[in-house]
């Protein structure tokens, strides 16, 4: 019985990690949309899915998150200063 419980827990953990990753990815698209709304001339909404950009550029998820956060802060600060 312990074997089945361990396997169930492993699959559940895998599912939670997958859901967490999807939520993070959705957040990246939301950040891009907000950036575009705050500063439409400077901010760019991705033309391709982030995974396509990552494969092409060799970027890691944390690099993408850092770039998006930096763009968001810049757009927010510019709209705040106006």
N, C-alpha and C positions, 0 to 999 in steps of 0.2 A: 504494500500500500504506500510506503514511503517513496518508492520510485515514481509512482504516478503523481503524488503530491509535488515532488521536486520538479518533475517535467511540467506540470501545470504552472507552478510558480515561475519557472524559467520562461515559458511562453507568455505568461502574463507580464513579466518584466520586459520582455522583448516588445510586446504590444505597447506598453507604456512609453518605452523609449521611442518607438515609431510615432506615436501620437504627439509626444513632446517635440520631436523633430518637425512634424508637420505644422504644429502650432508656431514654432519658431520661424519656419519658412513663411507662413501666412503673415506673421508680424513684420517680416522684411518687406513684403509687398505693401502692407499698410503704411509702413514708414515711408516708402517711396511715394505712395499716393499723397500722404500728408505733406511731404517735401514739395511735391509738384503743386499742391494747392497753395502753399505758403509763398513759394517763389517759382512761378511757372516758367520764367525765362531761364533760370539757372539750373533748376533741378530737372533730372531726367528720370522718367519711369522706364524700367528695364524693357528692352525690346524682346529679349529672350528670357526664358526661365533662369533663375539663379544657378541652377545646376548646370545648364549649358554654358553660362559664363564661367563658372568655376572650372569646368573641364577644359575650356579654351585657354583660360589664363593660368591655370594651375593654382588658383587661390584656395585658401582654406575657408571654412565657414566663419572662423573668427575674424579673418581679414575682411570678408564681405560685411560682416556685422560692424566692424570698426569703420569702414568706408561709409556705410549707410548712416551710422550714427554721426559721423563727422559732417556729412552732407545735411543731415537733419538739423544739427546745431547751427551750422552756418545759415541755413535758410530761416530758422527761427530767429536768430540774432538779427538778421537783416530785416525781417518783417517787424521785429520789436523796435528797431531803431527808427523805422519810418513813422 
